[in-house]
Amino acid sequence: MTGARPVSEFAEVVRNRRMTRAFSSEPIEAAVLDGLVDLASRAPSAGKTQGWHLLVLEGDDAQRYWDITLPVEKRSTFRWKHLRDAPVIALPLADPSAYVQRYAEADKARSGLGEGTDAWPVPYWTIDTSMSVMTLLLAAEDAGLGALFFGVFQREVEVRAAFGVPDDLELIGALALGHPLADAEGSRDGSGRSARRQRRTPGEIIHRGRWRDGRR
């Protein structure tokens, strides 16, 4: 393929990426974190709206996050003992109003999507923020850092209140970022409960020409 980069460079990053569940407490330099976010900002965005934000929690703020979401009394049974050592917890936030405003502009007004969030059959603010998060995960792998994306399934209200997150922003989840603790169980070996599941093959994913029966 003319002009293509060597497949191994990109493929190696993609194939090596794993969710990291054990971190050292070594901090991430601000310039390194800014570089990751710069790469994440290059992800596709509908109308180039770029309606996402990243709330970065470090030091006492990161520990405050854990105090809210993982109270002390539950920590003795928590499987990932070194997850709380991650120096950065980042909360990706999607801004639906940014998309409504963007699509009310002259070059997009004919779409009708500027009338409100209900006009959108698909919430592209969620899609765009998610693609940015995936790009950030790959950027972290390329930088030799570990990353874990996980849901904020409990105490979201308390998290929002503690860090002043506006009600109209959609919290996509949370990212733990830092230097992987390679010798710890569950750090880089993909030993989460889902790790034993096999990845689907291209033949199981692709439907050529029309839909065929059979799905996993």
C-alpha positions, 0 to 999 in steps of 0.5 A: 500500500503506497504511503502506508507505515509499516504495519508492525508499528501500529499493530504492535501498539494495538495488540500489546494494549491491555487494561492495567490494574496495578500501578506504581505511585510514580507520577506522570509528568504534566507534559506527558499527560498533555501529550496523551490528551493532544493525541486523544483530541485527534480522534474523529468528532462529528462536525469537529465539535470536540465536545468532550472534557477530561477532569484530571484528578491527582494527589489528594484529589485522586485519593478523594475519588477513591474515598468516595467510590471505594470506602475504607471498609470495602478495601480489604476485599477489593481484588486490585490492591494497587489500582488505587496507586495510579497517580491519575484518575481522569473522568471523560465528560461528554457535552451534549449541548456543544453538539446542539450548538454546533449543528445550529450553525449555518453550515449544519443547520439544514440537518435539524440537529441543532433543535435539541438533543432529542433531534439526534437519533444517535448520541454522537457526543457519547460516540466522540468522547468514547473514540477519544478515550480509545485513542488515549488508551492507545497513546498511553500504551505507545508511551509505555504507560498503563491505563484502565478504563472502568465504569462509575456505576456507584456514587456518581452523584457524590463524585459529581458533587465533590468535583463540581461536575455540571449536571448537563455533562455526561460522565462516560466512565473513569480512566486510571493512568500511570506506570504499570507495576509489572510484577504485581498480579493483574498489572499487564497480564490481562488477568481480569475476569474476562481475560479468558474469553477468546477474541472473535475472528474477522470471519465471525464479525464480517457480514459480506453483501448482506446479513447472515444468520449466526452471531455471538 
